[in-house]
Amino acid sequence: MKKIIQPEVRQYEKADYFCDITGVPMGDQPHARLTIVCGYGSSRDLTEYRLELSDKGLEEIMKLLRARMYPKTMQSFGYEASLVGDPATQPTSLVGPEDQMTFHELLNTLPSPPH
């Protein structure tokens, strides 16, 4: 028979998050997460990248993606996870500001690389 004299105490991990793009502190949870999973046979076979992003960092990533896929829009790839159904029928309120920008506006709003 086992008699517990003092119950085990579990300590939950506490963390402060910082944006991987801008370095901005975000408190105890990131504003957004970006995960890239590389499949078997790719040049980065079975590698996974995880980025913790602030709103500003996410906007920079979205503009960069939009510039690279121009003239396609990000709306055609996104949907709200809490809604059920075909992503093509999702509300247009899910469109980010990058979908309304011209190619030149996208390029001019991207940050300059560090020197």
N, C-alpha and C positions, 0 to 999 in steps of 0.2 A: 504494500500500500504506500502511496505517495501522499504526503501532506505538505502542501505549499505553505511555507512560512512567510515568504515575501514574494509577491507576484513579480514576474519579469516586467520591466519597464521598457517600453519601446520608444525610442527617440526618432521622430521623423526628421528627415533632412530638411534643413532650411537653406535657401540659396537666394542670392541676388543675381538678377539677370542683366546683362549688358548687350546691346545690339552688336551683332557681328559685323555690321556694315559701318555704322556711325560711331559706335562706342558709347552711345547714350545709355545711362542707367535706366532700367525699366521696373525696378522693384522686385517683388517676389514671383512675377510671371511675365513671360514675353508677350508683346502685343500680337505677334504672328510667328509662325514657324514655317520654314521651308525645308522640305526633305527631298533629296534627289537619290533615287535608288538606281544603280547601274546593274543591268541584267547580265546574265551569262552570255559570253561571247562579245561583250563590248570591250573597248580598250581599257576600261576601268572595272573589269570583271568583278562583280559582287561587292563593289564599294558603295558605301552609303554616306552621304553628306547631310548634316543637320545644321541649319542656321537658325538662330534666335534673332528676331527682327523687331525693331521699333516701327512705329507707323511711318516715320520718315525713311528708314531703311527699306521697308516694303515698297514705298512709292518709288524709290530709286531702282529697285529690282524690276518692278512692273514696267517702268518706263524703258529700261534697258531691253527687256524681253519684247515689248511692243515695237521698239525701234528695229530689233533684229528680225521680227516677223512681219513688218509692214508690207502690204496694207491690211493684213488680217488684224482683227481686234481681239483683245483679251476676253471680251464677253463670250466669244465662241468657245472658249476653253474653261470658263468658270461657271460655277453654280453654287448656290447656298446649300451647305451640307444638311441643314435642318429641313429643307423642302424635299418632298418626294416627287419623282417623276422625271420626265425627259428634260435635260438641261436646256434644250432649245426652247422650251416653254416657260423658262424662268422669267421673273420680272426684270425689266430693263434697269431697275434701280441698282442692280448689282454691277453696273458698268462703272469702272473707275475713271478718273479724269484723264488717264493716258489714252483711252479710246477716242477721246474728242480732239486729240492733238494731232497736228500735221507732223510729217517726218522731221522737218527742220526744227519745230518746237521741241520735239522729243530729244533731238541731239543737243540743242542749246540748253536744256534743263539738266542734262547729265553732269555729275560732278567731274571735275578735271582729275586725272590720275595724280597721285602724289609724286613729288619731284625727288 
